[in-house]
Amino acid sequence: MLICLFLFKAVSALGITITATNFPLYDLARRLAPEERIHLLIPPGADFHHFEPGFKDFRILYESDLILAVGTEPWLKRAELRKKTLFLTQDIEVENPHLWLDLEIVETFVQKLSRTLISLKPSEKVAFEKRAQEVLGEIENIRRELKTLATCQTKKVVILGHAALGYFLREAGLEEVALAGPHPEGEVPPRRLHETLELMKRENISVVFLLDPSFRKYLPLFQKKRRVRVFTLNPGLPLLPEDRNLDFFALLRKNLRNLKIGLCSSSLPNS
């Protein structure tokens, strides 16, 4: 197996030192290896797309036994770091970097992470395998709940923010209509705003989902033109202050709840 080709340094008696580049990977590591030393490189709320590690960050990476990464981080190209990194995807060019929201990819990653942890600490094999099965069960439950959204009358999800949820919504057969592309940069072109408002009018869509806090400034326009209801979503990252105490799966379940209310109900209040 490819996982066996990784060249890890010897694990100290203090346990495994793991560094995850973003919050979802950090939370998965905590679930599988709660007794190990786990570091989150990009803090919650920080911009994953434009993060540049400093000297201290690189020192942490070099001192880690295992690095968990998405595979789109340009600063992880150094061979000495890549050989001890477990990627969500490796050597595959992707336009949308939000691969932690592709639950099929996450399932495979959890299985690879479990095997990697066992190779680093064989004495904990049973514990690692047990926790991995529990995490896989949670992922399957979320995928099952996602599929229930296919019964909602509204199939298009209008997002005030960047295109981060395409992988997640695909599980439910829903279409993402985002104001910005997968990399949130700059102002939204007036043409894009007009096209989105016209789509909502044409298909009688009366709900929008706020993803990026900075996109709140567009809410008055949508509320004036369409009298929309507004719900929040998250890209699996705790960007909103009220999400800071939620773990990765709790963030996904919050998305499920707000999508179900927004797409399947016309009487419940905003969230």
ABEGO torsion letter per residue (X at the ends): XAAAABBBBBBBAAEBBBBBABAAAAAAAAAABAABBBBBABBBGBBAAABBBBAAAAAAAAABABBBBAGABAAAABAAAAAABBBABBGBBBABABAAABAAAAAAAAAAAAAAAAAABAAAAAAAAAAAAAAAAAAAAAAAAAAAAAABABABBBBBEBBAAAAAAAAAGBBBBBABBABBBEBBBAAAAAAAAAAAAAAGBABBBBABAAAAAAAAAAAAAAGBBBBBBBAGBBABAAAAABBAAAAAAAAAAAAAAAAABAABBBX
